[in-house]
Amino acid sequence: MRIITGSAKGCNLKTPKGMSTRPTSDRVKESLFSILGSDACGRVLDIFAGTGGLGLEALSRGADSCTFIDKATTEIIADNAKHTRLADKCQILKGDVFAQLRRLETAGQQFDLVFCDPPYHQGLAHRALEQLENSQLLAPDAIVIMEYGGDEPELPATTSLQLVKKQQYGKTTQINFYHLPVEEG
């Protein structure tokens, strides 16, 4: 696990011991950011953050800030943020992702780019997508990236988020790219 490009290019990231956290592979991350291009900017939210690799990659590529949420790996995220010299742009929250999302919404936070990479086969991607869609956390023109198991059922259609791209990576990973269109006034 490493930062692929930008100000922290080549920095290796610490990963948790064991198999309870499954970091996004460098190959998938490189493809994901190639698809995002210049849209990997602004205020980023990385939920079920694990190592923090996706949010830190976005920061390395020029994003303004990143809020990370995970219930178990916040010390690893903090170490990785410090190691990449990006800690001053990070907010790291420990606890239940869904409760933390409600707290951020109550505080009036909004994000331009959201990474969601929950544990597979637990229905968490669907639940997170639903909570994000029904919240005020997404800024106008926001992008939401949902990663889930390659053998999991399709995520249901949403009413406000448009599915703009779907990628399959081998048998293990699917990634959906959603866009929140700007409302015409």
C-alpha positions in Angstrom: 0.0 0.0 0.0 1.4 3.3 -1.1 0.5 6.8 -2.3 0.6 6.6 -6.1 1.2 10.3 -7.1 1.2 13.9 -5.9 2.9 15.5 -3.0 3.2 12.2 -1.0 4.1 10.0 -4.0 5.8 6.8 -3.0 5.0 7.0 0.7 4.2 3.5 2.0 1.1 3.2 4.2 0.8 1.2 7.4 -1.9 -1.5 7.3 -3.7 -3.2 10.2 -2.6 -6.7 11.1 -5.0 -9.5 10.2 -7.7 -9.7 7.6 -10.5 -7.6 9.2 -9.4 -4.5 7.1 -9.1 -5.0 3.3 -7.3 -2.0 1.8 -8.1 -1.0 -1.8 -5.3 -2.4 -4.0 -2.9 0.0 -5.7 -4.2 -1.2 -9.1 -7.8 -0.5 -8.3 -6.8 2.8 -6.6 -4.9 3.9 -9.7 -7.8 3.1 -12.0 -10.3 4.8 -9.7 -8.2 8.1 -9.6 -7.7 7.9 -13.4 -11.4 7.9 -13.8 -11.8 10.7 -11.3 -9.1 12.9 -12.9 -9.4 16.5 -11.7 -12.5 15.7 -9.7 -10.4 14.3 -6.8 -10.4 17.7 -5.1 -12.3 19.9 -2.7 -13.6 18.5 0.6 -13.2 14.8 0.8 -15.0 12.3 3.1 -13.5 8.8 3.5 -15.8 6.5 5.4 -14.9 3.0 6.5 -11.5 4.5 5.9 -9.3 1.6 7.0 -5.7 2.7 6.3 -6.9 6.1 5.0 -5.4 5.3 1.6 -8.1 6.7 -0.6 -8.5 10.0 1.3 -4.7 10.4 1.6 -4.3 9.8 -2.1 -6.9 12.5 -2.8 -5.0 14.9 -0.5 -1.7 14.1 -2.2 -3.3 15.0 -5.5 -4.5 18.4 -4.2 -7.8 17.9 -2.3 -8.4 20.7 0.3 -9.2 18.5 3.3 -10.3 15.0 4.2 -12.5 13.7 7.0 -11.8 10.0 7.8 -14.2 7.8 9.8 -13.5 4.4 11.0 -14.3 2.6 14.2 -11.1 0.6 14.6 -8.2 2.0 12.6 -7.9 5.7 13.6 -4.4 5.3 15.0 -3.2 3.8 11.7 -4.9 6.6 9.7 -3.2 9.2 12.0 0.2 7.5 11.6 -0.3 7.4 7.8 -1.4 11.1 7.7 1.7 12.1 9.7 4.0 9.9 7.5 2.7 11.5 4.3 2.9 15.0 5.8 -0.8 15.5 5.2 -2.0 15.5 8.8 -2.8 19.2 8.8 -5.5 18.6 6.2 -7.1 15.7 8.1 -9.9 15.2 10.5 -10.0 11.7 11.9 -13.1 10.5 13.7 -13.4 7.2 15.6 -16.7 5.5 16.1 -19.7 4.1 14.3 -19.7 5.5 10.8 -23.5 6.1 10.7 -23.5 8.0 14.0 -20.5 10.1 12.9 -22.2 10.9 9.6 -25.2 12.2 11.6 -22.9 14.3 13.7 -21.2 15.8 10.6 -24.6 16.6 9.1 -25.7 18.3 12.3 -22.5 20.4 12.3 -23.4 21.5 8.7 -20.5 19.8 7.0 -20.6 19.1 3.3 -18.3 17.2 1.0 -17.4 17.3 -2.7 -16.1 13.7 -2.9 -17.0 10.7 -0.8 -15.2 7.4 -0.7 -17.1 4.5 0.9 -15.3 1.2 1.2 -17.2 -0.8 3.9 -16.5 -4.5 4.8 -18.0 -6.6 2.1 -21.2 -8.8 2.5 -22.7 -6.9 5.4 -25.1 -4.7 3.6 -23.1 -1.6 4.6 -22.6 -0.2 1.2 -26.4 0.0 0.6 -27.0 1.5 4.0 -24.3 4.1 3.6 -25.5 5.0 0.1 -29.0 5.5 1.5 -27.8 7.6 4.4 -25.7 9.8 2.2 -28.5 10.3 -0.3 -31.0 11.3 2.4 -28.6 13.7 4.2 -27.3 17.2 3.6 -23.7 16.0 3.6 -23.3 16.1 -0.2 -22.3 19.5 -1.7 -23.9 20.4 -5.1 -22.1 18.5 -7.9 -20.7 15.9 -5.3 -19.2 12.6 -6.4 -19.8 9.4 -4.3 -17.7 6.3 -4.9 -19.0 3.1 -3.4 -16.8 0.0 -3.3 -18.4 -3.4 -2.6 -17.8 -7.1 -3.2 -17.7 -8.4 -6.7 -20.2 -11.1 -5.9 -22.6 -8.8 -4.0 -25.9 -7.8 -5.5 -26.2 -4.5 -7.4 -26.8 -1.5 -5.3 -30.3 -0.2 -5.7 -31.1 2.9 -7.8 -31.3 6.2 -6.0 -33.6 9.1 -6.5 -31.1 12.0 -6.3 -27.7 10.4 -7.1 -27.0 9.4 -10.7 -25.0 6.3 -11.4 -22.5 7.5 -14.0 -20.0 4.6 -14.1 -19.7 1.1 -12.8 -16.4 -0.8 -12.8 -15.7 -4.5 -12.0 -12.3 -5.4 -10.9 -11.8 -9.2 -11.2 -14.1 -11.3 -9.1 -13.5 -9.4 -5.9 -14.5 -5.7 -6.3 -17.2 -3.5 -7.8 -17.1 0.3 -7.7 -20.0 2.5 -8.5 -19.4 6.2 -9.3 -22.4 8.5 -8.4 -22.9 12.1 -9.2 -25.2 14.6 -7.4 -26.3 16.9 -10.1 -26.6 20.6 -9.3 -30.2 21.6 -9.0 -31.4 24.0 -11.6 -32.8 27.1 -9.8 
